[in-house]
Structure formats: structure tokens, C-alpha cells
């Protein structure tokens, strides 16, 4: 009975109350989760030469010409070697969103 009364008497946060301020401990688990996701992502990206938002040129097959510069839009590590999709500065996909191999790209 005493435990029930204690739970009923606990103040509930009122988000409309201007005096209510969340504490750091309420966000600690969220931040820990985000940090773990970041490290997991970094581990998957270790085997790649480029990262998203890197600026690159594309080698034109059969010549020394380069196209670009383009930005790395996505990196797919599901295949080896990694595959990249490219975009213009404004975010518009190039090459109809087709994936490019790492060997066809040069850092700008």
C-alpha cells in the first residue's frame, strides 16, 4: 500500500510549465545510443576511399578526360569494392543514380 501511495504522489513533468527543465540524466541513454550508432557507422566506412560529401572527378573510359566535380551522395559497402552514387552541388543525382566503382573516381 505504501508503495502505491508513493508512486501516485510522484510529480509528473508538465511540459507547459515554464519552470520545468529536463535533466541531463533523461538524455544520457539517447546520447549513448547515438554515439554507438556513430561508431558502428565509422567501422563500416573504414574500408572506403571516399565518404559522403567528398568532392570527386570521374574518369572517362578510354581517355584521360575527367568529368565533374561531383559530390559523393551515398556509399554502399554491401559490395566489394564499395560502390558510390554521385550528385551535383545542388543535390541532383548524376548518371541517373547509377553506382560508380571506386577505381573510376579521383579525389578533387
C-alpha positions in Angstrom: 0.0 0.0 0.0 2.8 2.4 0.9 4.5 1.9 -2.4 1.3 2.6 -4.3 0.8 5.9 -2.5 4.4 6.8 -3.2 4.0 6.2 -7.0 0.8 8.2 -7.0 2.4 11.2 -5.3 5.3 11.5 -7.7 5.1 14.7 -9.7 4.6 14.2 -13.4 6.5 16.5 -15.7 4.4 19.3 -17.1 5.8 20.5 -20.4 3.5 23.5 -20.3 5.1 24.7 -17.1 7.9 27.2 -17.9 9.8 26.2 -14.7 10.2 22.5 -15.9 13.6 21.7 -17.2 14.7 18.3 -18.4 17.8 16.9 -16.7 20.9 15.5 -18.2 20.1 12.0 -17.0 17.0 12.0 -19.1 19.1 12.3 -22.2 22.0 10.1 -21.3 20.6 6.9 -22.8 19.7 8.7 -26.0 23.2 10.2 -26.4 24.8 6.8 -25.6 22.6 5.2 -28.3 23.6 7.9 -30.9 27.3 7.5 -30.0 27.1 3.7 -30.5 25.4 4.3 -33.9 28.2 6.7 -34.9 30.9 4.3 -34.0 29.1 1.5 -35.9 28.8 3.6 -39.0 32.5 4.6 -38.7 33.5 0.9 -38.5 31.6 0.1 -41.7 33.2 3.1 -43.5 36.8 2.1 -42.7 37.3 0.2 -45.9 36.2 3.1 -48.2 38.4 5.6 -50.0 35.7 8.3 -50.1 33.0 9.5 -47.7 29.7 11.2 -48.4 30.1 14.9 -49.4 33.6 14.3 -50.7 34.3 16.0 -54.0 35.5 13.7 -56.8 36.1 13.6 -60.5 35.0 10.7 -62.7 37.5 9.1 -65.2 36.0 8.8 -68.7 36.6 5.3 -70.1 39.1 5.3 -73.0 40.5 8.8 -72.4 42.4 10.9 -69.9 39.4 13.3 -69.6 37.8 13.8 -66.2 34.1 14.8 -65.6 33.0 16.7 -62.6 33.5 17.7 -59.9 30.7 15.8 -58.2 29.9 15.0 -54.6 29.6 11.6 -53.2 25.9 11.2 -52.4 25.9 7.6 -51.0 28.4 4.9 -50.2 27.4 1.3 -50.4 29.7 -1.1 -48.5 27.5 -4.1 -49.3 29.7 -4.9 -52.3 33.5 -5.1 -52.5 34.9 -2.8 -53.8 32.5 -0.2 -52.4 30.0 1.5 -54.8 29.3 5.2 -54.8 26.4 7.3 -56.2 27.2 10.9 -57.2 25.3 14.2 -57.2 25.7 17.7 -58.4 26.4 20.5 -55.9 22.6 21.2 -55.8 21.8 17.6 -54.8 20.7 16.4 -58.3 21.8 12.9 -59.0 24.2 12.3 -61.9 24.4 9.3 -64.2 20.7 8.6 -63.4 21.7 7.5 -59.9 23.9 4.6 -61.2 26.6 3.3 -58.8 30.2 4.0 -59.7 33.2 1.9 -58.7 35.9 3.3 -56.6 38.5 2.9 -59.3 36.7 5.3 -61.6 36.8 8.1 -59.1 39.6 10.6 -58.2 39.6 13.0 -55.3 39.2 16.6 -56.4 
